[in-house]
Amino acid sequence: MKLLERLQSSSLGEIRAFLEADPLLMKAMDAEGTPLSFYAARRGDPEIMRWVVEYSRADMNERDSRGRNLLFPALESGNLELLQYLTERVGIDPLQPDRDLVTPLAYAEQLGSKQLSAYLAGRTALDPAKSYHNPVRRGFAPDPSVVRVGDDYYMVNSSFVSFPCLPISHSRDLVHWQTIGHAVSNPEWIDLTGLDSGRGFWAPDISFHKGKFYIIATFRLNDTENPMRRQMVVSSDKPEGPYSRPHFLEEDGIDPSLFADGDRRYVLLNRGVRIFEVDDTAEHRLGETSLLYYGDTKKATEAPHLLKHNGYYYLFMAEGGTGQGHQVNVARAKELFGVYEACPYNPILTQKDAQATLQRAGHGKPVQTAAGDWYMFYLGSRQYENNYSVLGRESFLDPITWTPDGWPLVNYLRGPSAIAALPLPRHEVDDDRSFGDHELAKDWYFIRNPLPGSYSVQDGDLRLRCGNLPPSDKASRQILLQRQREANCRAQVTIASETIAPGGNGGLILYYDENSWLYLSVERREDDLFCSLRMREGEQEHSAAEQKIRGDQLRLQVDIAWPQYDFYLFCDEDKLFSHSVTTRILTDEGVSQGKRFTGPGVGVFGQQARRQQNLLFSDFGLEDRTR
């Protein structure tokens, strides 16, 4: 009888006798990647599990192929004594999530065990009903900066070559966010056409000063331009805008932020952390740039933010680069231009577990609630498989605590959390993902500036005027998207085939950049209609499938269970086309070409030989699903 079978049915004495010949057998896994110790835990016998833990060679840090720790099979056993032993004596974390960000605490709820759920809720001091899950701004939402005004919180994120630029969102509880406007929404004020993917607006900061909201961001041009980096400032009396015409400060660097110290205002930016003074409007510089502090690790120091607190100037900065090993460090000085000392607890935020789903944690900014509690917003990624950032860089939230010697720690130095207690009473917001009623909903964005007068929304339907360029061309200006928020989801849209001109096409597009996309379209070739699925991966573009079809109102649909994409086309309820693709090209790491800092978008696209012909889209839907 093999060890696996003995662990499932034999007595402790028989298991001990079997393992005495080869104690290393307990380090083995089954054919599906499940450690043998999981079978002992699932059996629910505390005595057998104690012997496995204390006398065998089983690894208590081992996880199965789904990223689950030993508490998951222990919960399946239903044995409270066993769960207590593994949690309290072995120290296995009930908040350590699996690959799908399900924690043992949440799994106990799923299993319906009130006794085990109550124990873990008490052990973690977390009530799942009064908790939130990271990330709080899901999908393409990197480089968060947040400011509080009264009881309201406002966030701005990077937008790169998306238009309108620099989305602004609002929250009352730090967790539920709704897009309310953009820092740049007039296409005559900024030209994104011709910019390579990954350029455009980087790492904005939002602040409130003397009754006005200010947003500063780096405008990153192509490598052939001089200068390549300019710092843009806009302001508004209202957080949603409209904001002023962009003003540019000519200083090289990235990731600027504004800091007010009494009646004086400063801009901080990298390389290292440099600083220069500006006037009260932040539109004119008043002095030369000087180095404030080069950083703790001195590797890719960026995203500086200053906080004056309890007699110190605290300088928060990202280091390590925005990939694996990203981190937040802090230093402090008694005077603004004093000598900064590094925090002895650095990094105050990073992901130390290479197997964890939540990675790339860094680029953080602190915010204080009206009640005096501190939190940090930062970017991170969900990597469900082999370091693939499936949804780009997203916005995360974790609490800050202060040590007795006055240093801030994020999430008690545990790294990014999958679940945490709500910071404020829950205040949910509308999540309308349609085109909108009579104007385009604010979560939609174009890739680069749209064609003038190229779209309209009426009674929930979208009319899109298209050019004749494919999505692989940087000059294409008719790609309209929403950010994909979950790795498992369904997107669908209906197109009126009568609006597709001969030689034209229109349909549903999944888009990362011009180098990586999937396009399910309806094409008109003379009098015939075809459904086509095309793919772009780096320099290679090809047709994955094609089918002649018929019909007037045609519904295009994709069901995503990453990395699988199932495409369909329906006329009424008749399925006219289906094709499945397994691919990872829509991730940050999916194609080794260009700067990949954004995330996948889902939306509509079309090509028409005659620009006066509008495509008619209706009934767009984007439904999140559980992995």
N, C-alpha and C positions, 0 to 999 in steps of 0.2 A: 504494500500500500504506500503510495507516494505521500510526501509531507502535506500537500494540499488537502488530500482526502483525510489525513489524520487530524489536521487542524479543524476540520468540519465535524468530525464525529468521534474521535478517540478521546480517551481520558487523559488527564494531565500527565499521569505516570507514563503512559504509552508515548506521548509526544516527547517527554523528556528523554526517555530511553532512545528514541529514534534520533534525536538531535545530538546526543552525546557523541555519536560517531562523526558527525560533521556539523558543528554549530553554525557554520557560514551559510547553511541552507536557508536560514531565516532571512537572509538578505535578498533572496530570489524574488522574482515576479512571475505572474502567470502570463499566458500568451497575449493578453490584452493590456499588459502593463500595470496590473494591480499588484502591489506588494503582498506577500503572503501574510504579513502581520494584519492586513485588513480582514482576512478570513477569520483570524482569531478574534478580532474586535467584533465582527458581525455576529459571531456565535453568541456573544453576550455572557460569557462565563468570566467573572472577575478574577478568579484564581488562575485560570489559564492565561489571561491577559497580563496579570502581574508577573508571572514567570517569563513570558515572552519579553516584557519590558526590562526586567531586572536581571535575567540570566541568559537570554539568547543574544544573538548578534543583530537583531532587528534594528533598523534605523528609524528613530522616532521622528526624523525630519522628512521621511519619505512621503511622496504624494503619488497618487495614481495618474493615469493618462488624462484625466479630467482636471488635474490640479487639486484634488481633494486630499485633505489630511485625515488622520485616524479618527477624528471625531465624527466624520460622516458615517462610516460603517458602525461605529459605536451607537450612534443615534438610531440606525436601522435595527439594532438589536433590541432597543427599547429598555435597556438596563440602566437605571439611574446611578447605581453604585459604580458601574464601569465608567460611565460618563464623568462622574465626579473624580474618579481616580485619574483619568487621562487629562482632565482639565486642571485639577488642583495639584497633583503630585508630579505628573509628567510635564505639565505646563504647555499643553497644546492649545493654541489660540482659537477660541470660538468665533473670532471675527476675521480669521484668515480666509479670504474668499477662494473659490475654485476658479477655473478658467472663465466661467460665465458670471463671475462676481457674486455667486451665491455663497453666503457664509454658513457655517454650522448653525448659527442662531436662526437664520432664515430657513434653513433646511428642516429644523425642528418644527417650525410653523407649517411647512409644506407637508410634513409627515402627519400632522394633526395630533401630536403628542403634547397635551397640555402640561403634563408633569415635567417633561424634558424642556419644553419651551420656557416654562416658568423658571426652572433652574438656571438656564443659560441667560435669560433676561436679567435675573438677579445677579448672576456672576459678572455680566458685562455692564450692568447698570444701564441697559438700553431697552427701551420699549420699541419694538419694530413699528408700532403705530405712530410713534412720536420721533421717528428717525428719518433721515434722508440718505440717498445713495449717490455716490460720486460716479461720473462727473455731474455737476449741476447745470452746466451749459454744454449740451451733448452734440457731437459732430463737430464740424469745422468751426472752432471757436478758440483760437490760440491767443496767447499773450494777454490774459485778462487784466484790466485795470479797473478798480472800483472806487467810487467816492460816495460817502453818505452825506445827505442834506436833510436834516430833520430825521424823520422815520423812513425816508426813501433812499434807495440805493440805486446807483447807475453804473453800468458796466460798458466798457468799450473793448472791442477785439480787433485784431489785425484782419485786413481784408485782401491784401496783395493786389491782384489785378481784377478783383470783383468790383462791380458798380451797381448801386450806389456804394460809397466807400465808408469803411469804419462803422460797422453797425453799433448802435447804442441800445441797450436794453435796460429794463426797469424791474425792480423787485421790492417787495415789502418784507421778505423773510430771508433773504440771501440765497435761497434755494430755487425758487420758481421765478423764471425770468421771461420777459416778453419784449420783443423788439419794438422800439417806439420811434426810431429815426436813424439818421446817418449823419456823420460829420461832414461829408461832401456828397451832395445830391444833385448839384447843377453840373451837367456834362460839359458845359462851356468852361468850367473852372479848372478842370483837370483832364489830361489826355492820357489814357492808359493804352491806347492802340499802339502796337509795335513793341510793347514791353514783353520781355520773355516771362514765361510762367515763373512764379515764385518771386517776382519783383513787385513793384507797386508800394502799397502802404504797409509798413512794418511796425509792430510793437508800440501801439498808442498808449497814452496816459491821459486820464480824465481827472480834472481837479475843479474845485469851486473856490472862487476868489472875488470878494466884494460884490456878491450878487450875480456873478456871471460864471458860466461853465466854460472851461478851457479844455481843448483837446490838442495834444502835440503828438506828432508821429514822424517817423522817418519815411521819406519818399525815396524809394530805392529804384534807381534807373538801371539800364543795361550796363554791362561791364565796359562797353565801348564809349559810354558817355563820360563827360567831365564837367561838373562833378558827378560821381555815381550816387552820392547820398546827400539829401537835403532835409532839413528839419522844418516841417509844416506846422503852423499854429492856426487854429480857428477858435472862435468864441461865440457864445449865444446867451441870451437871457433865459432861454428855456432848454431843458436837457435834451428834448427831442429835436431841437432846432426850429427853424433853419439857422445854420451857422454862417458866420461871416465868410467872405471870400478868403481863400487860403493865403496866408502870408508865410514867406520862407525865410528861415534863418540859415545863412550859409556857414555851416560848420560840419565837417566830416564826422562820421560816427553813426551809431544806431541806438535804438531803444531810449529815446529821450523821455525825461519826466520833468515836471515843474515842481519847485519847492519854494514856499514862502517862509521867510524868517523875519518876523516883524514887518517892517515896511519894504523890505527888499525881496526881490524874486530872482530865482536862479533856474537854469537849465542844467540837468545832469545827463550824461550820455557816456557811451564807451568810446575809446578803448581804455581798459581799466575803468575807473570812474573819474570822469573829468567834469568840470563845472565852469560855467560862466554866468555873469549877471545879466539880467534883462530888465527892461522898464516895466511899469505896472501893467501894460497891455500885453507883455510877453512878445511883442512884435519887433523890438529893437534891442540889440545887445548893447551893454554898457561897459564891457571890459573884455580882456583877453581870457582865453581858456587856460585852465591850470589843472594839473593832476591832483585829485583829492586822495585817492587810494587805488592801488593797482589790483587789489583783490587778495583773497586768502590763498586759493590754489594757483592763482595767476594763469588760469587756462580759460580762455573764452569768457572773460568777465564782461557781463552785460546786464541789461534791465535794472539799472540802479534806481532805488527809491529811498528818500530820506524821511525819517520820522523823528520829531523832537519829543522826548518822553522822559519825565523824571530826571531832568538835569543832564541828559545825554542826547547827542545826535546819533541815531541808529541808522546805519547805512546797510540796506538790504540789497543783495545782488545775486544774479544767476551766474553759475560757473559750470565748467565742464562741457559746454556745448549742448545743443537742444536734442541730443540723442540719448542713448543709454548712458547712465552715469550723470545725467543732468542733476543739478542741485541748487539749493538756496543757501547762501552763507550770509553772515551778518558781522559787522564790525561797529565800533562806537568810539566817540571822542567827546570830550567835555565842551569843545568849541567846534564850530562849523569847519574851520580850516586848521583844526588841531591834528594831532597824530592819532590815527585810528588804530585801535587794538582789535584783533580778531577774536571772535567768540570762541571760548574753549570747547564748546559743544558742536562746532561746525562739523559737517553740514547740518543745519537745523531742519532741513527737509531734503530727502533723497530716497530713492528706492534701492535698498540693499539686497533684496531678494531677486536674483536673476530669473527665477521661475515664475514670478508673480505676473498677473495680467496687467496690473497698473504699473506703467513704466514712464520714464522720461520726465519725472516730476521736477519742476523748476520754474524760473521766471515768476516769482511771487511778489505780491504787494499786500501789506497789512491794511486792515480796516477795523475801526472800533464801532461797536453798536452804541445806541443811545444809552443803554444800560451799563456801558463801560466794559463789555466783554470784547475780546480781540479775536480776529479770524484772519486767515490768509487765503487769498485767491491765487491760484497758480495754474500752470498748464501741465498736462500729462496726456498719456495715450493709453487706450485699451489695446493690448496685444494678445489676441486670443490664440495665436499660434506663431512660434518661431520668430519672434521679434517683428512681426508685421503689425504696424499701427493701422488697424482696419478702418478707423474713422477719423484719421488725422490727429491733430493736437486739439484737446478739449479743455474746458475750464473746470477746475476742481476747487473744493473748499474744505479747509480743516481748521480746528481751533488752535489758537496760540495761548500758551501759558507762560508766565514769567517766573524765572527761578529766583530764589532768595537773593542771589547776587546780581539780579537785574538783567538777565539775558532772556530773550524770547525763544521758545521752543515750539515747533509746529507738530501737533498731534503727538506730543510726548516723545518725539524722535522715533516714532514707529513707522514713518514713511506715509505714503498716501493711504487714506482709509477708503474702504468700500462702502461702509455704513457708519453713520455717526448720529448723535442726537441733534434734533432740529435746534438751530440757534435762537429762533424766534417762533412765535405762533404761526402755524401754517397759513399761507396766503396764496392759494393757487390762482393761476391766470389762464385765460383762454389760449388754446393751442390750435388755431385755425390754420390748416395747411392748404386751403383751397387757393384759387387764383385771387380771391377777393370778390366783393360785390360790384363796385363801380370804379375801383382803383386797385392797382396791383398791391397785394398784401406785402407787408414790410419784410417778411422773411425771404422773399424772392430776390435774386441777384443775377445780373448779367455778367458774362465774362468779357471784361473790358467795356468800353462805352458802347451802348446800343446805338443802332441807326436812328437818326432823328425821326420822331413820329412813327416808330416801328411797332408799337403795340397799343392795344386798348383793352379795357376790361368792362364788360357790360353784363349785368345779371349773372355773374359768376363765370362767364365764358371769356376766353382769351382769343383775341385776334392778333396774330404775329406776322408782321411783314418781314420777309426773309431775303437775304442775299443769295448768291450762288456759290459761296465758298464752303468747303467741308469743315468739320470741327477740328481737323488737324492743322488748319491754317490759322496763324495768329491774327490775321486780319478778319476772321469770321466774327460777326458781331450779333449773332442771333441765338446764342446759347443762353437759356434762361433756366435757373436752377434754384432748388432749396437744398440745404445741407442734409445729408443722410445722417440720421441720428442714432440708428441702431444697426448692428451687424446682421440682424434678422428682421426683415421688413417686407412689405408689399407696396409697390408703387403702380399706379395705373392712371391712364388718361384716355379720353375719347377724342378722335379726330374725324372731322367731316371730310370724307374722301373727295367730295365734289370741289373742295377748295384747293386741291393739289393740282397744279398745272402740269401739262405734259412735260416730261423731263425733270419734274420736281419731286420732292419727297418731304415727309414730315413725320415726327414720331417722338418716342420716349428715349431720352439719353441718360446714361450714367457716365459722369464726367469727372475726371481728376484734373487733367490738363490736356493740352493739345497732343501730348505724347501717350496718353492712356485714356481710353474711353470705350464704351459699348453703346451701340446705337441700334435700336429696334424701330424700323421705319416702314411706312407705306409709300411706295413709289408708283408713279404713273408713267408708263411707257406707251405712248400713243393712246390706245383705247383700253389697255390692260393695266390691272393693279397687281403689284407684287408686295409681299411682306419680306423684308430683308433684315438680317442681323449682321452688322459689321463691327469689327474690333480694330483697335489701334494699340499696339504694344511697342513703344519706342519708335524705331524707324519702320516697323512692319505694320501694314494695314491689309486686312483681308476680309472676305465675306465668309461668315461662319455657317450661314444657312439662308435659303431663299425658297419662297413658295408663292405660286400664283393664287390670288384670292379674289373675292368679290365683296360688295357691300358698300353701304353709305356711311353709317355711323359705326366706326371700327374702334374697339377698345383694345389698347395695347397694355400689357401687364408684365411685370417682373416680380417673381417671388425670390427673395434673397435669403439664403441660409448659408452665410459666408463660410467657405469660399465658393459656394455653388449658386449660380444664377439661372433660374428657370424662366424662360421668356414665352409669352403667349400672345395670340391675337384672336379676338372674338368678334363675331357679328351677331348681335343679340346674344343668345346663349350658345351659339355654335362655335366650337373651337376650330379655327381655320389654320392655325400655325402653332407649333411648339418646338422649342429647342433649348437644351441645357448646356451651360458652359461652366467649367470650374477654372477660376483664375484668381490671381492675387494682384493684378496690375493696378487696381484702384486704391492701393495703399501708399503710404509715404515711401516705403521701401520697394514697391512693386516694379519700378522701372529705374534703371540707373541712367537717368538723363534729366538735366535741369535741376533747379532748386525745388525740392518737393516739401513744401511747408504748409500745405493747405489741408485738403481732405476731400472725400467724394461728395459730389452733388448729384441730385436726381431732378430731372425736369424735362423740358421740351426743346426741340430743335427742328429746323427745317431748311430746305434749299429750294429756291424757285428761280426759274430762268427769267421770269419777269417780276421785278420788285413790287409792282403795283398789286400783285396777287397776294392776299392775306390768307394764311392758314387759320382755321377755326378749331380751337381746342376747348374741351369742356370736361367737367367731372374729374378733375385731378384729385388723386388721393394718395396719401403716404401714411401707411399704417405700421406702427412698430409691433414687433412680435418678440416673444421671449425665446432666448436661445435654449 
